[in-house]
Amino acid sequence: MRYISRLENKIYAWSYRKYKIPFRLKYFIQRAKRGYSDADVWDISYYLTWVIQNSFKDLEEIALSIPSILKDGDGNIIYQYDFEEELQDPETYWKDAKEAYHKLLKDIYENIGCVEDIESLEEEYMYDEAMNKQLEALKLLIHNWNVFWD
């Protein structure tokens, strides 16, 4: 393994000297191989926030189905599939369920990254509010961890 790392460094150094390939190519290759790069590790919280935000935004746009159970940030059930209720009024039932799922996804991706730009938060109370929003988004993510799929 150590030999491969040295070989990669030699190849990269040669390609940079010869072709002036930008340093980002190394990070691109690392992301393709292992899902993250050395640059991402420098600020892992920002990278994970970016991945979660964009993934959940895409999931909200393409979600075709709805999980059988959804929970709020405290672990209380906000939606659970009920066959009898579905039989009574299927159109309203699925509309309400879909709205609840999309609201959950939106709450996560809008609030998970609200502390990204700390310099833009002028007052300390704004930072505290942003941290609380992010904490709520993380709670939603934790309590619904196994239901996010499409």
C-alpha positions in Angstrom: 0.0 0.0 0.0 2.8 2.4 0.8 4.4 1.7 -2.6 1.1 2.7 -4.3 1.0 5.9 -2.4 4.5 6.8 -3.4 3.8 5.8 -7.0 0.7 8.0 -7.0 2.7 10.9 -5.7 5.4 10.5 -8.4 2.8 10.2 -11.2 1.0 13.2 -9.9 4.2 15.3 -9.6 5.3 14.3 -13.1 1.9 15.1 -14.6 1.9 18.5 -12.9 5.3 19.4 -14.1 4.8 18.2 -17.6 1.1 19.2 -18.2 0.4 21.8 -15.4 -2.6 19.7 -14.4 -4.3 21.4 -11.5 -3.9 20.0 -8.0 -7.6 19.4 -7.8 -7.2 16.4 -10.1 -5.7 14.5 -7.2 -8.8 15.3 -5.1 -11.1 14.4 -7.9 -9.4 11.0 -8.2 -9.5 10.5 -4.4 -13.3 11.3 -4.3 -13.9 8.8 -7.1 -12.0 6.1 -5.3 -13.0 6.5 -1.6 -15.9 9.1 -1.6 -13.9 11.9 0.0 -10.5 13.6 -0.6 -7.7 14.9 1.6 -9.1 18.4 1.1 -12.4 17.4 2.5 -10.8 16.1 5.6 -9.5 19.5 6.4 -13.0 20.7 7.1 -15.1 17.6 7.3 -18.1 19.3 8.9 -18.4 21.6 5.9 -18.0 18.7 3.5 -20.6 16.6 5.2 -23.0 19.5 5.4 -22.6 20.1 1.7 -23.2 16.4 0.9 -26.3 16.1 3.1 -27.8 19.4 1.9 -27.4 18.6 -1.8 -28.5 14.9 -1.4 -31.6 15.8 0.5 -32.5 18.6 -1.9 -32.2 16.1 -4.8 -34.2 13.5 -2.9 -37.0 16.0 -2.3 -37.1 16.7 -6.0 -37.1 13.1 -7.2 -38.9 11.3 -4.3 -41.6 9.1 -5.7 -42.5 7.1 -2.6 -43.1 7.8 1.0 -41.7 5.9 4.0 -44.1 4.0 6.2 -43.1 6.0 9.3 -41.8 9.5 10.0 -40.7 11.0 13.3 -40.1 14.5 14.5 -36.9 15.8 16.2 -38.0 14.3 19.6 -38.7 10.9 18.2 -42.5 11.2 18.2 -44.3 9.7 15.2 -45.7 12.4 12.9 -46.8 10.0 10.2 -47.4 6.2 10.1 -49.0 4.2 7.4 -52.5 3.2 8.2 -54.3 0.9 5.8 -57.8 1.6 7.1 -57.4 5.4 6.8 -56.0 5.0 3.3 -59.1 3.0 2.3 -61.5 5.8 3.5 -59.9 8.6 1.5 -56.8 7.5 -0.5 -56.3 10.8 -2.3 -56.2 13.0 0.7 -54.3 10.4 2.7 -51.4 10.2 0.2 -51.4 13.9 -0.3 -51.0 14.6 3.4 -48.3 11.9 3.7 -46.3 13.2 0.8 -46.5 16.8 2.2 -45.2 15.5 5.6 -42.3 13.7 3.9 -41.3 16.7 1.7 -41.6 19.1 4.7 -39.2 16.8 6.7 -36.7 16.7 3.8 -36.9 20.5 3.4 -36.4 21.1 7.1 -33.3 19.0 7.1 -31.6 20.4 4.0 -32.5 24.1 4.8 -31.4 24.0 8.4 -28.4 21.6 8.4 -26.1 24.2 6.9 -27.3 27.3 8.5 -24.1 27.8 10.5 -21.8 27.5 7.4 -21.0 31.2 7.1 -20.4 32.2 10.7 -18.9 35.5 9.7 -22.2 36.6 8.3 -23.9 36.2 11.6 -23.6 39.6 13.2 -24.7 39.0 16.7 -24.1 36.1 19.1 -27.8 35.4 19.4 -27.9 34.8 15.7 -25.2 32.2 16.0 -27.2 30.5 18.8 -30.3 30.5 16.7 -28.5 29.0 13.8 -26.9 26.3 16.0 -30.4 25.4 17.4 -31.8 25.1 13.8 -28.9 22.9 12.9 -29.3 20.8 16.0 -33.0 20.3 15.1 -32.1 19.2 11.6 -29.6 16.7 13.0 -32.2 15.3 15.3 -34.6 14.9 12.4 -31.9 13.1 10.5 -31.1 10.8 13.4 -34.6 9.8 14.2 -35.5 9.1 10.5 -32.1 7.7 9.5 -33.4 4.4 8.0 -36.3 5.9 6.0 -34.5 8.0 3.4 -34.7 6.2 0.1 -36.4 6.6 -3.2 
